[in-house]
């Protein structure tokens, strides 16, 4: 400003007129003549002054300095509104933060969409694996993927499933063939033993030996059938399911076993209402048959078999002198009592059937009473 005024080369009268107009029209700048005695050093300070534009008191940053015009000193004062600068900084900060969060949210949303699209083939493969059942001889076909890793995974899974399906079918055929081939000579041997027992020329010792052999053959034949049944259950070969009435199924089983109950003097007391479960009818019959014949084989003569259904809990109970070994009760070939030579496959099959349908099979012995319970 000092250089500009001096370059203009105006006289003192024009300068004074110009300054009067300047000081009125430019509120942020003021230039007035001063005495040489009042010249001070340059100062920069902050003050609070009324702002005629905002009609409020604002903070101003002020520069005060002396300049020389036409060899006379003048006091120059320049002020700048600091509040506007702070408000501008706050506005800039707010806009910056706003767009930062907007970008973050946009990146998160975009990342989720990209991730969902990228992982879609994987989840499709996972759903197919969840619905795949090896025992149903299903063929699984995975969708092709543009992602190299997922495509490689699908190829390896396809190969693995084919190998397992082949192994499963081979094992199933082997079990069926082996059981069938074993059952045939066992049946022949048992028939011949029965023929020998009808021979009147046999001594008492020979007849006793043949009877023991015949009993062992019957036991082997029963074990072979039970093992085949266990294998079929584990291989999910009883896939058919339908609503089955428990009361009706129990009545049919008890009727079929009536002669065995009468031969041992066992009476049956049934307190069962109509209740249906969804399962394979054959497996339910096997389950009830095993629990009922368990009483026939190991129960006392003239005993009572009580069958009660309370809510969803079915209980088979009969009297007994001592508790069975709970650790070995549902184990294959486990010995649950010292008073029996039974292999224990019946209860193992019962446990396998219950596990298949997520039923709970339990055993308790209270007040000389054996109780096998099934919670559907």
Residue pairs with C-beta under 8 A, 6 or more apart in sequence:
1 31
1 67
1 76
2 67
2 68
2 69
2 76
5 15
5 67
5 69
6 69
6 70
10 18
11 70
12 70
12 72
15 69
15 70
16 33
19 31
19 32
22 29
22 31
23 29
23 30
23 31
23 32
27 52
28 78
28 79
28 80
29 76
29 77
29 78
29 79
30 75
30 76
30 77
31 67
31 74
31 75
31 76
31 77
32 74
32 75
33 72
33 73
33 74
33 75
34 66
34 73
34 74
34 75
35 73
36 73
38 75
39 66
39 73
40 64
40 66
42 63
42 64
42 65
42 66
43 62
43 63
43 64
43 65
44 61
44 62
44 63
44 64
45 61
45 62
45 64
46 59
46 60
46 61
46 62
46 82
47 59
47 60
47 62
47 79
48 57
48 58
48 59
48 60
49 57
49 58
49 60
49 79
50 56
50 57
50 58
51 57
51 58
51 81
51 83
58 81
58 82
58 83
58 84
59 81
59 82
59 83
60 79
60 80
60 81
60 82
61 79
61 80
61 82
62 77
62 78
62 79
62 80
63 76
63 77
63 78
63 79
64 75
64 76
64 77
65 75
65 76
66 73
66 74
66 75
66 76
67 73
67 74
67 76
68 74
118 147
121 143
121 145
121 147
121 150
121 154
122 150
122 153
124 142
124 143
125 142
125 143
125 150
125 153
125 154
125 157
128 140
128 142
129 140
129 157
132 138
132 140
132 161
133 236
134 161
134 164
134 165
134 168
134 236
135 168
135 235
135 236
135 237
135 239
136 236
136 239
137 165
137 169
140 158
140 161
142 154
142 157
142 158
143 154
144 151
144 154
145 151
145 154
168 235
171 235
172 231
172 235
172 237
175 228
175 231
176 228
179 224
179 225
179 227
179 228
179 231
182 224
183 221
183 224
183 225
186 217
186 220
186 221
186 224
187 221
189 217
190 214
190 217
190 218
190 221
193 210
193 213
193 214
193 217
194 214
196 202
196 210
197 207
197 210
197 211
197 214
202 210
219 343
223 343
223 345
226 343
226 345
226 346
226 349
227 345
229 286
229 349
230 332
230 345
230 348
230 349
230 352
232 238
233 283
233 349
233 352
233 353
233 356
234 352
236 356
238 280
238 282
238 283
239 280
240 280
241 278
241 279
241 280
242 278
242 279
242 280
242 281
243 276
243 277
243 278
244 276
244 277
244 278
244 279
244 281
244 284
245 274
245 275
245 276
246 272
246 274
246 275
246 276
246 277
246 284
246 309
246 314
247 272
247 273
247 274
247 275
247 309
249 281
249 284
249 285
249 288
250 270
250 272
250 288
250 307
251 270
252 285
253 285
253 288
253 289
253 292
254 261
254 268
254 270
254 292
256 289
257 289
257 292
257 293
257 296
260 293
260 296
261 267
261 268
261 296
261 305
264 296
264 299
264 301
264 303
265 301
265 302
265 303
266 295
266 296
266 299
266 301
266 302
266 303
266 304
266 305
266 318
267 302
267 303
267 304
267 305
268 304
268 305
268 307
269 304
269 305
269 306
269 307
270 307
271 306
271 307
271 308
271 309
272 307
272 308
272 309
272 314
273 309
275 309
275 312
275 376
277 284
277 357
277 376
279 357
283 353
283 356
284 353
286 349
286 350
286 353
287 349
287 350
287 353
287 354
287 374
290 346
290 347
290 349
290 350
291 316
291 350
291 372
292 305
292 316
293 346
294 316
294 346
294 347
294 372
295 303
295 305
295 316
295 318
297 340
297 342
298 320
298 337
298 339
298 340
298 342
299 305
299 318
299 319
299 320
300 318
300 319
300 320
303 318
303 319
304 318
304 319
305 316
305 317
305 318
306 315
306 316
306 317
306 318
307 314
307 315
307 316
308 314
308 315
308 317
309 315
312 375
312 376
313 373
313 374
313 375
313 376
314 373
314 374
314 376
315 371
315 372
315 373
315 374
316 371
316 372
316 373
317 369
317 370
317 371
317 372
318 369
318 370
319 368
319 369
319 370
320 365
320 368
320 369
320 370
321 368
322 337
322 365
323 365
323 370
324 336
324 337
324 363
324 365
324 370
325 334
325 335
325 336
325 337
326 363
327 334
328 334
328 335
328 336
328 344
329 336
329 344
329 347
329 363
330 347
330 348
330 350
330 351
330 361
331 344
331 348
332 343
332 344
332 345
332 348
333 343
333 344
333 345
334 344
334 348
335 344
336 344
336 347
350 361
351 361
353 359
354 360
354 361
354 374
357 376
359 374
359 375
359 376
360 373
360 374
360 375
361 372
361 373
361 374
362 372
362 373
362 375
363 370
363 371
363 372
363 373
364 370
364 371
364 373
365 371
